[in-house]
Amino acid sequence: MVPIRVIAIPTKVAESVRATMKAPGYGHPAHTEVAAGYGPCRHCLRKFEIGKERRVLFTYDPFFEIENVPLPGPIFVHANECARYPEDGVYPPELRDVPAVLCAYGEGRKLLEEIRVTDRNQPAVAETLLQRPEVRYVHIRDLSAGCYDFRIERA
């Protein structure tokens, strides 16, 4: 078994976006709306309550401070403060039923493998990918929307 860390976006990023309503590193305007989809929030990694919770949409580069070549895209966080998901090595249980694409990256942001998971088996697939020595980390992306959710690394 490979011990893992689940990496949500940093608290400083979520706080900055809420305070400035601008995308970090890009300055694009952020947008607040009532949740029309489940999300998840990229900070607490919980699904949004559709039609109830407010969320902020902004541009984010999941490779910031990890790789030199960016790959920005849209993500959401809760409009109100929420606790960051702990890096405790447990795949977010609430997201196991969300079909995902697991993207294994090597040095230099080289995409090594991409696996679509629709059967709640994301934790085992991520572990298998991380057993490969050339894999540095795995991005979890929403299968239907394609946007970045979070990163998994070896602990």
N, C-alpha and C positions, 0 to 999 in steps of 0.2 A: 504494500500500500504506500502510495506517495502522499506525504502530508502536504496540504495545500493552504494557500492564503487566498481569500476572496477579496478583491480590491474594488471598492466602490469609488466614485469620484471623490477627491479631497473636500473636506468641509470648507476650506478657504475658497474653493471654486463655487460651491453652492451659495455660500454667504455673499460672495462678491456679486454674483449674478442677481441675487435677490435685492441687494442694496443699490446696484448701478443700473440694472436692467440692460446690461450689455454683455455680449459674449466675451469670455476671457481670451486675450490674445488676438482677437479679431475686431472687437468694438461694434460688431453688428448688433442691432437692437434685439432685445429679447422680447418675448410675447407671453402674456399671461392669459389663461383661459380656464374654463371649467373643463375638467377631464372628460374627453369624449372617448377615450380608450384606456385600457388597463395600465399602460406604461411599460415598465415600472419607473418609479423614481430612481435615478441613477446614484442617489446619495444613500438612501435608506434601503433600497432594493425591495421596497414593498409595492404592490400593485396600487394604482389609484382607484378610488371609489368613483366610478363613472357617474357623471351628472351631479356630484357632490363636492369633491375636492378641487381646489384650484392648483394649477400647475404652470410652471414657467418653461417655455420652449426656447432653446438657444443653441448656437453652434459650439461644438466641442471637439477637440482633437484628442482622442484616446492615446495617441503616441507622444503627447507633450512630455518633455523631460525624459523620455525613454529612447526615442529614435529621432533622427534628424529630418526625415521626410514626413510631413504631416498628412493626415487623412481625416479632415474635419467632416462632421455631419451633425444632424439635429438630435438633441436629447432633451429629456424633461427632468425637472426636479419639483418637489412640492413647493408651492408658493410660500407656505409657512415653514418655519424651522422644523427639521426632523433630525433624528439621531442617525449618524453614519453607521452603515452595516459593519459589524465587527469582522476583523480579519482573522476569524477563528478557525478557518479551514472547513467550514460547512457550507455546501452549496445552498443558496437561499431556498428553503422548503416551499415557500409560496410561489416560486418560479419554476419548479420542476414540471408543472403541467403546461408550461409555455413552450411551444416548439421553438427550437433555437438552432443557430448555425454556430458551431465551435470552430474557430479559426486558430490553428497552431502556427505561431511565428517563431522564426529563428533569428539569429543575429542580423542586424541591418534591416529589420522589418520584412524579412523574406517570408512570404506565406508558404508554409510547408505542406499544410493539409487543411481541408475544409470539410467538416462532417455535419450533415443535417440530422438533428435528433428530435423525434416526435413522440417518443415512448417513455418519457420521464427518466431516461437513462443518462442524462447529461453529466452527473457526477462521475460515473464510471468511464464515460467516453473521455472526459477531461483528464482523469487519472491516467488512462491509457496513453493519451497524447503526451502527458508530462513525463512518462517513463522513457520517452525517447530523449536521449541526451542533447540532441540538436534543437529541441523545442525550449525556448526561453519562457514563453507565456502563452496563454490561450485567451482570445477574446470571445466573449459570449455575445452574440448578436441575435436580434429578434428575427425569426424565420420569415414572417410575413412582411414586416416593415423594413428589415435589413439594417436597422440602426443599432449602434453599440449599446450594450447593457452594462457589462462589467468585465473585469479581467481576473484570470486565475493564474497563480504562479506557484512554484514549489515553496513550501514553508522554509 
